[in-house]
Amino acid sequence: MAAAGGGGRSGCGARPRGCGCKGVRTCLLCERERGGGVPGALPPQKTAHFIYCSETGLAVGTEKSEFAGWAFPFPGVSLIKNFVSAEEEAELVRLMDQDDWKLSQSGRRKQDYGPRVNFRKQKLKPGSFDGLPSFSREIVQRMGVHPILERFLPVEQCNLDYHPERGSAIDPHLDDSWLWGERLVSLNLLSPTVLSMSRDSDERLQLLSVSQQGTGNSLPNDTKMGDPEEGQSTWRSVPCDLVEVAIHLPARSLLVLFGAARYQWKHAIHRQHIESHRICATFRELSAEFCPGGKQEELGQELLEIALSFQGKPV
């Protein structure tokens, strides 16, 4: 996740000052510099749109679409609303802004607190990493109150700053699984957004008919699934690679991805879903290889001791 500054480059393909894009990735700044046109990288166009319902754990077809009234289980998501108060949110952002933000890809800025890693060669070392920031101590302690985050010990924190004026976004991707463990935890600050989930697979997803009670795509807990014994009309399927599931993230909410949502479904933030300034703080734990009993447990323990000193500055 190296940052790249564009101010000093010149000639063909130069990026404007304030742009950290490289390769095919673009932001509004570099698109305007080259006279507009199509962005360098467009997300795959999905035609089957679903919305995640946190009350039922279902991905529900959007209203007025051919998939309205259809759903499928979407495991591996836990959404904790109002994880921090408005006052705590303002203070967190104030403390983040006391340190420098580095330019990143696709109109983002970032702050990294973590070891130096070469994911391609699977090598890492502490480098200049001196811990998570002091203001995250209480946040991490509060996480442990929730059963889904029992014994969650983050060894890395990445703050990402999104702004509509820069056309900020992040492409669909899976987080590394060699170093990072089961749970990905993200704190959404300043504004609501949508996390878009997609999966590259030639499989078909089996959909179930649901009894729509109430309004919108938020279904009550007593939503009834179609019974396969009742006939073919309660079942249908859709190619997995055409599906996109929207997870709506309120401001100040905490999202946990694990299981299938962590390892099988890519996550992204599309440009159109950044309507105002947004900051996301993502926390990652170690994989089994770096935990007790793993072949690199000593290095893992060293990294944990550094991380949980809470004395860090962005690396």
Secondary structure as GFF3:
##gff-version 3
##sequence-region A 1 315
A	DSSP	alpha_helix	28	33	.	.	.	ID=ss1
A	DSSP	beta_strand	48	53	.	.	.	ID=ss2
A	DSSP	beta_strand	58	61	.	.	.	ID=ss3
A	DSSP	beta_strand	70	73	.	.	.	ID=ss4
A	DSSP	beta_strand	77	80	.	.	.	ID=ss5
A	DSSP	alpha_helix	86	96	.	.	.	ID=ss6
A	DSSP	beta_strand	102	103	.	.	.	ID=ss7
A	DSSP	three_ten_helix	105	107	.	.	.	ID=ss8
A	DSSP	beta_strand	109	113	.	.	.	ID=ss9
A	DSSP	beta_strand	116	118	.	.	.	ID=ss10
A	DSSP	beta_strand	123	125	.	.	.	ID=ss11
A	DSSP	three_ten_helix	134	136	.	.	.	ID=ss12
A	DSSP	alpha_helix	137	143	.	.	.	ID=ss13
A	DSSP	three_ten_helix	147	149	.	.	.	ID=ss14
A	DSSP	beta_strand	154	162	.	.	.	ID=ss15
A	DSSP	three_ten_helix	164	166	.	.	.	ID=ss16
A	DSSP	beta_strand	170	173	.	.	.	ID=ss17
A	DSSP	beta_strand	180	189	.	.	.	ID=ss18
A	DSSP	beta_strand	193	198	.	.	.	ID=ss19
A	DSSP	beta_strand	204	209	.	.	.	ID=ss20
A	DSSP	three_ten_helix	228	230	.	.	.	ID=ss21
A	DSSP	three_ten_helix	232	234	.	.	.	ID=ss22
A	DSSP	beta_strand	235	239	.	.	.	ID=ss23
A	DSSP	three_ten_helix	240	242	.	.	.	ID=ss24
A	DSSP	beta_strand	243	249	.	.	.	ID=ss25
A	DSSP	beta_strand	254	257	.	.	.	ID=ss26
A	DSSP	alpha_helix	259	263	.	.	.	ID=ss27
A	DSSP	beta_strand	266	269	.	.	.	ID=ss28
A	DSSP	three_ten_helix	271	273	.	.	.	ID=ss29
A	DSSP	beta_strand	278	286	.	.	.	ID=ss30
A	DSSP	three_ten_helix	288	290	.	.	.	ID=ss31
A	DSSP	alpha_helix	297	307	.	.	.	ID=ss32
###
